[in-house]
Amino acid sequence: MSSVIFYEMDIEKWVWYSRKDNKSMATISALETTLLLGLRKVDFSGVINDACTDGGTPFADIKFSTCKQDQFTCYDGQCIDIEHRCDENTNCADKSDEEDCRMIYMKENYKKTVAPFRKH
């Protein structure tokens, strides 16, 4: 409720600013027709006291979504059932549902009912 995002036609970018401090603003280079949905690189270099980038690079990848809680947001903004994420079948048009999927392999003697611990 304290920030506003809108498409600024003069600069052909999305502008994101806080109502508390409208001098600080982040920008996103994406077409207006995208409605800003999906994974976007946000430029926070125009934000004063930015907590999103922690003093590092002024860019951060942020995913904007209208998907429901039980859905996965593809990088292009498409929504798919979360059960289709990492199922070895491409469901997103951009194939992002199969990116960064890792299989977990456990040894036969691994005890699933005992929490792992480390002695210091």
N, C-alpha and C positions, 0 to 999 in steps of 0.2 A: 504493500500500500504506500510505501514511501519512495518508490522509484517509478520512472516513466520511460517507456521505450516507444520510439516512433520513427518512421522513415522520413528523412530529410532530403527532399528532392534536389535542393541546391547543391549538396555535396554527394548525392547518390549513395548515402550510407544510412544505416540505422544508428540512431543516437539514443544512449541510455544515460539518464542522469537521475540524481537523487533530488527529491523535492526539498530536502533539508539543505542541500548545497547545490544549487543549479549552476554553479561555476565549474564544478567537476563533471566531466562527461566522458563516457566510454563510447567507442564507435565500433561498428561491425560492418564489414564490407560484404554485403549480400544483396541480391536483387530484391526489389520490393515484392515481386511475385512469389518469393519463397515464404513469405509471411514469417520469416526468421526461424522457421521450424528446422530442427535437426542440429547437427554438430557445427558450431560456428567458432571462428577465432575472433576473440574480442580484444580490442586494443584499449588497455586501461591507462595509456600514457597521459591522458588528459584528466586523470582522476587524482585529486589531492588526498594524501594519506590513504592510499589504496591498500586494503587488506586482502584483496584477491590475488595479488601477485607477490606479496611478501618481499618487496624490494628487488626481486629478480627481473626477468624479462617482463615488459609491460603487456605481453600477450598471454591469454589463457583460453583454452578450449572449453566452451560451455555448450551443453546440449539443451536446447529449448524444445519443449514437448507438450503435446496435448493428449498424450497416451494415458490410458488408465493405469492404475497401480499394478495390475496383473499383466501388463504389456511391456514389450521392449521397444524403445525408440531407436529406429535405424538412424544412421548418420544423416540421411536425407529427410528425416522427419516422419517417415512411414511408421505406422504402429503394427506390430505383430504380437501374437500370443507369446508370453514369456517362455512357454514350454518349447517353442521353436528355436529359442536361443541356444546355440552350440549343439544342435542336434545332427550335425554333419550334412544338413540339407539347407541350401540357400533359400531363405524366405524374403529377405530384404532385397529390393531391386539393386541396391548398391553393395550387396553381399556383406554388410557390416555385422550381421547377426552371427557370422562364423569367424569373426576376427577376435584375436586374443583368447581363444578357447584353449584350455589346458586340461588334460586328463590327469586325474590323481591316481597314482599307483601306490598301493600299500602292500608291504610284505605280508606273507601268510601269517607270520607270528605277531603282527600288529594287533594290539588289544584295543578295540574300538570303544570299549566301555570304561577304559581308564584314561583319564586326562594326562597328556604328556607333561613332564616337569623337568626342570634343569636344576642341578645342584651347583651352587656357587661357592 
